[in-house]
Amino acid sequence: MADPLTLFTSIGLSEQKAKETLKNDALCSALKDAIAQAQRVLGVAGVDKATGTLLYTMASRLRDPKRLGFLTDHIAQRKICTELQLAAALEFVKSHPQDPINQQEFESLCGVGVVITPEQIEDKVEKVIKKHKDQLLQERYRFNMGLLMGEARGGLMWADGKMIKNEVDMQVLHLLGPKTEADLEKKPKVTFHTLKIEGRTLMDELRGVALNFHKPGENYKTEGYVVTPKTMDLLKQHLEFTGGQIRTRFPPEPNGILHIGHAKAINFNFGYAKANDGICYLRYDDTNPEKEEEKYFTAIKDMVEWLGYKPYEITHASDNFQRLYDLAVDLIRRGHAYVCHQRGEELKGHNPPPSPWRERPAEESLVLFDRMRRGLFAEGEATLRMKIVMEDGKMDPVAYRIKYTAHHRTGDAWCIYPTYDYTHCLCDSIENITHSLCTKEFQARRSSYFWLCNALDVYCPVQWEYGRLNLTYTVVSKRKIIKLVEEGTVRDWDDPRLFTLTALRRRGFPSEAINNFCAKVGVTVAQATMEPHMLESCVRDVLNDHAPRAMAVLEPLKVTITNLPEGIRNDVRVPDFPANEFMGSHVVPFTRTIFIEQSDFREVMEKGYKRLTPDQPVGLRHAGYVISVQKVIKDAQGRVVELEVHCCSSHEAAEKPKAFIHWVSEPQKCEIRLYERLFLHKNPEDPSEVPGGFLSDINPNSLQVIDSALVDISVSKAKVFDKFQFERVGYFALDPDSTADKLVFNRTVTLKEDPGKM
């Protein structure tokens, strides 16, 4: 048998994916065994890519190794030949751990051996469309096409979803004809500020939240808020300073790039302040100099502004280092903090031993804290701890620790740095924040938040918690993204397969679409876990209105129009937005040589195929021409490399063509990057779903690069991040890797949602 790397690449894995597989001993061993057995069953030395992909998926998802041979046999024998069948088979063996397996039940429940023909799909779709024909004719393209897909799928459980979708699209087009201007009539513009949520805009909802929140100065009316003898005087001073204005803050740690979950936090903090005529600070929680880098400060500010918000002021926790230190000294004097010498490892676990220095005299702790400040202790030799038991049972959290690391703003001025538990509420107090909005996991810190402010007799804001936003099929942990970068799985934090905000911008997601998505999720206390297709739907809604149209051919087939003279060059005007031609247009050349998609021609006519064949003409979008095949030219291997065609005006054609296809002439060569989900499972971090860890769950087909695509010259002056709809192909954005000689486009989303991803 070949060496493992060669073996794995021979079945269709990329070299990168093969190297990642070699790092996982269990997966590597299982995959080698599966390939060897498949080769024995097939009686050949190799395994084709389709079989190899199924073997890899099976080996990476299978939890019971004793079923490896059983499933491999079915894959090799083509009894299991789709991802859908394999998923059902894996679920079956998981739920039937006992031997022997009931073969008949297995085959019935997993669609083993079931083959759905194109004719079956065509017949089923015809019946479904006939059933809804009257409503389709009435509503035309506003009809819910998902209903047709669902009913067609219902009778063809094991059919390929893309084949059903293509058949539905073709038969609907045949029934209704091309979309008219009325069909393409522009939908009312939807923005973050006008998006309706159950009859209200998001801004209405954020104003409504104010009805549940306390009014500025009425903090004491909030459940759980602790009132001390000085509370009312402090609130009076607070109101005199703020004038009753709502004040919020967005306080990220500058040690990583913001992700989709932060988008909700940004919208909530900035949006709530804006909706209620308040202000919002961008405050960097820069208290850990070991992990902070200037690039993160810049990227965070860029993303906040990209989402459409302007901070009232940009502040840093480090602005207050001296004041925080002075407050810590005061806390010790009041008997609420002490210097402790327990090591970090002693404090780990659920029930660490109590500190033997808890009752140390305040005078002694003041001396020791000053020595910590002057650098007379080693790292880890001493900490300052607060005397409080938190809601989660954590006792005496650390307020200050020693770190001999220069700070990006204060340099070597400090060698002790405050923790989040100490810093957060005090910076809120210093900035006179009225509503400290944070995600639900900080609820356990609410009592310590109130306690610390009250222990120091300073103004105490109110902490309010809301549910964080999560997405399936991704990871957002800084540590895990760094691992993906180090392993070479993704290029960097802005790799378009990630859900960091920089990655989404690079992929072409409009900021407006992200804000709309956050608006749809709404302001909830419960954690929200959403599917990526919901975000992609918001992206389509925005791009449909704002991305100008262009034509691009991903897999070009040369077409020579024989009845046009050499050297002819006509200008064809193409509307940027066909639904509203007043929004502009561009001109593309039309010459004797054009290029079409290879998939838009078939040498052998198949039932239901509406595009170009030797016996079936096709229309050219925007050109006003219909072309008919005269000659098919092939290379030495029998592959079609060129068509010679005859063209006539669409007005002169004997009959209206069944389809209109896109084309390019005198095009510009470009690189196209097509993206799919980075992970195979919904929850790649869940060990019950992915026992081998998230790195074992990488989708080997998450990136496809096409380096010989062609695009019309209308995009030649595009700038980085400019967005386009390539007609009949998808939405694309210009990537920063583009040069003057070669444009690079990232596919943002497909034109329509893939039903297989729902």
Secondary structure, DSSP 8 states (H G I E B T S, - for coil): ---HHHHHHHTT--HHHHHHHHT-HHHHHHHHHHHHHHHHHHTSS---HHHHHHHHHHHHH-S-GGGHHHHHHHHHTTSS-SHHHHHHHHHHHHH--SSS--HHHHHHHHTTT----HHHHHHHHHHHHHHTHHHHHHHGGGS-HHHHHHHHHHH-TTS-HHHHHHHHHHHHHHHH-S--TTTT-------TTT-EETTEEHHHHHHHHHHHS--TT-GGGSTT----TTHHHHHHHHHHHHTT--EEEE---SSS--BHHHHHHHHHHHHHHHHTT-EEEEEE----TTT--HHHHHHHHHHHHHTT---SEEEEGGGGHHHHHHHHHHHHHTTSEEEE---GGGG-SSS----TTTT--HHHHHHHHHHHHTT-S-TTS-EEEE--B-TTS-BS-EEEEE----BTTTBTS-SEEE-HHHHHHHHHHHTT-SEEEEEGGGGGGHHHHHHHHHHTT----EEEEE--EEESS----HHHHHHHHHTTSSSSTT-TTS-BHHHHHHHT--HHHHHHHHHHH-S-SS-EEE-HHHHHHHHHHHHHHHS-EE-EESSEEEEEETTS-TT-EEEEEEESSTT-GGG-EEEEEEESEEEEEGGGB-SS--TT--SBBTTB-EEETTTTEEEEEEEEEE-TTS-EEEEEEEEEETTTSSS--S-EE--BSS-EEEEEEEE--SBSSS-TT-TTT-TT-GGGGB-TTSEEEEEEEEE-GGGTT--TT-EEEETTTEEEEE-TT--SS-EEEEEEE-SS--GGG-
